[in-house]
Amino acid sequence: MLIAVSNQAMAQDKGKGIETVVFSVSMNCENCEKKIKDNIRFEKGVTRIKTDLKAQTVTITYKADKTTKEKLMLALEKLGHKPTE
């Protein structure tokens, strides 16, 4: 499975230390989507996760002082998705 990060898709709310990153993910079915949602939401600092099976995207909002984009990419990799930038 393929994950790509768009630099333009990243947003930051500097006042609150909240960041959002959008990953392009090759999800084949609803089970892939559910597996990502069910596991990534438990990553430290994740405040919100939204998946879109049709667009094959995962949008993650997280606390920048608790985690990083790189750590989230590693978490996705552990689920069987190979991240690429």
N, C-alpha and C positions, 0 to 999 in steps of 0.2 A: 504494500500500500504506500502511497506517495503523499507526503506533506510538504507544502511550500509555504513560506512566510512572505507576505507582502509588506514591505516597509511602510507603504502608504496606508495599509490597513491597521497599523498600530496607532493607538491614541493614548493620551495621557492626561489625567486630571491632576495637575501638580499640587493643587491645594489639599488633596486628600491622599496622595500617594497611590492612587488607583490607576492601573493600566489595563488596556484591552489589546489583545492580539487576535488576529484572524488567521487561522491555518487552513490551507486547502488540503483536504484529506480525501483519499480514494476510499469511499465507503460503498460497499457492494449491496448492503441490505440494512434493514431496520435493526438486526442484531448487532451489526458493527456500530451503528449509531448509539444503540443502548449501552453497549460495552464501554464506549468512550464516555458517555454521560455518567454512567454508574461508577466509573473509576476515577475520572479526572476531578469530579466534584469533591473528592476526599483529599486531594493534594493540598498541602498547607498553603494558605493564602488565597485560594480560589473562592471568589465571591459569587460568580455567576458563570454558567456555561450554556451556550446555545448551539445546537447543531442544526444543519440544514442538509438533509440527505439529497435533495434534488440538486442543490448548488454544490454539494460536497464540501461544505465549510464547517469549521468549528470555531466559534467565537468564545474566547475565555477572558473574563474580567477577573483581575487578581490584585492583591495588595503587594506593591513593589518591595516593601520592606520584609515580606514573608517568603517570596519566591521570585523566580526570573523566567523569562521566555525560554531560556535554555533548559531549565529544570522541567518546564512543562513539555518541551519537546522530548526530553528523555522519558518522561512519564508516558507519552504517547508511543514512543518506541518500545517500551516495555509491554505495551498492549499489542504489539505486532505491527505497528505502523512505522515505517521508516521515514524519519523526517529529512527533508532536503530544503535548502534555501536557494 
